[in-house]
Amino acid sequence: MPHSSAAPDYLAPLTQAVTYPDELLPELQTMLAALADLEVRYEKDREQLTAWEGPKAAKGRFAAQLEDRHKREREPYVQRLSDLEHRTMRIMALQSTGSTA
């Protein structure tokens, strides 16, 4: 039985490159970059807190404050990315049916 390197038909949707609508791509990139920057800052702050040799109770309070700040600052970006994802799916669905947005 011959083997093929081509993906089976049922996997075709999974192997196709995702392309985003041109009008949404810049904002997607901006949101992802901002979220990445936020994550890097959070990790650096956590590393500094871990290395700090202060009292355990204070470290615990600071860790909780850091986590709360991180969640609070992250939420708007996550929400906006979710909104953009929904818009992208709507646009792609319309394009696949031949409709125009």
N, C-alpha and C positions, 0 to 999 in steps of 0.2 A: 504494500500500500504506500503510495507516494506521500511524502510529508511536504507541507508548504509552510513558508515562513509568514504567509499572510494570515491575519487574524480571521477567525471564523466570523461569518456574517452577524451572528448575534452579539459579537463584541465590537462591531464597527462603531457604534456610538461612543464607546469607551476609549477607542484608539484615535479618534479624530481630535485634532487640536481645537481647543476652545478659542474662539475669537469673540472679542467684546465689541459692542457697538462703538463706533468712532466718537460719538457725542458723549459717551460715558467714560471712555478710557482715561482721559486726563484726571477726572475726579477720582476714579478708582485708584489710580497710581498715587495720587496725592494722599488719599485716605490710608492706603497701605503703608506708604512711607512714614506718615505721621504715627501710625500705630506701631511700626517697627521702632521708630525713635523712642516712643513711650516705653516699649518693652525693654530696650537697651538701658534706658535710664533707670527703670525699676530694678533690673538685674544688678546694675552697678550699685544702687542704693542698698539692695539686700546684701551684696557682698561686703560693703563697708560696714553694715550693721553686724553681720556675722563676725567680722574681724575685730569689731569694737570689744574692748575688755571691760565694759561697764557692768553695773549690777544686772543680774538676771531679770529682775522685775522690770527695770527700766527698758531692757532690751525687748522684753515681751510687749510692753506698751508701745514702744517705737515700731516694732514689727507689725502690730495690729494697725497702728496709724498709717504705716507705709502701705499695707494691704488695702485699707479703706481708700486711701488717696488713689492708689493704682486703679481700683475698680471704678471709682468715681470719674477719673480722667479718661479711662478706657471706654466707658459705656457710650458716649456720643459717637465715637469712631465706629464701634461695633454696630450700633444702630444704623448709622449712615451706610455702612457697607452692606448691611442687610437690605436696606431700602434699594441700594444700587443693584444688588443681586436680583431682587424682585423685578425691577425695571428691565434689567438685562434679559431675564427669562421671558418677560412679556414681549419684548422687542424680538427676541429670537423666535418665539412661537409665532408671532405675526409674520416674520420673514419666511418661516418654513411653510406657512400656509399660503404664501403669495400675497398677503395683505400688506399694506403700507401703514406705518405708524403715524 
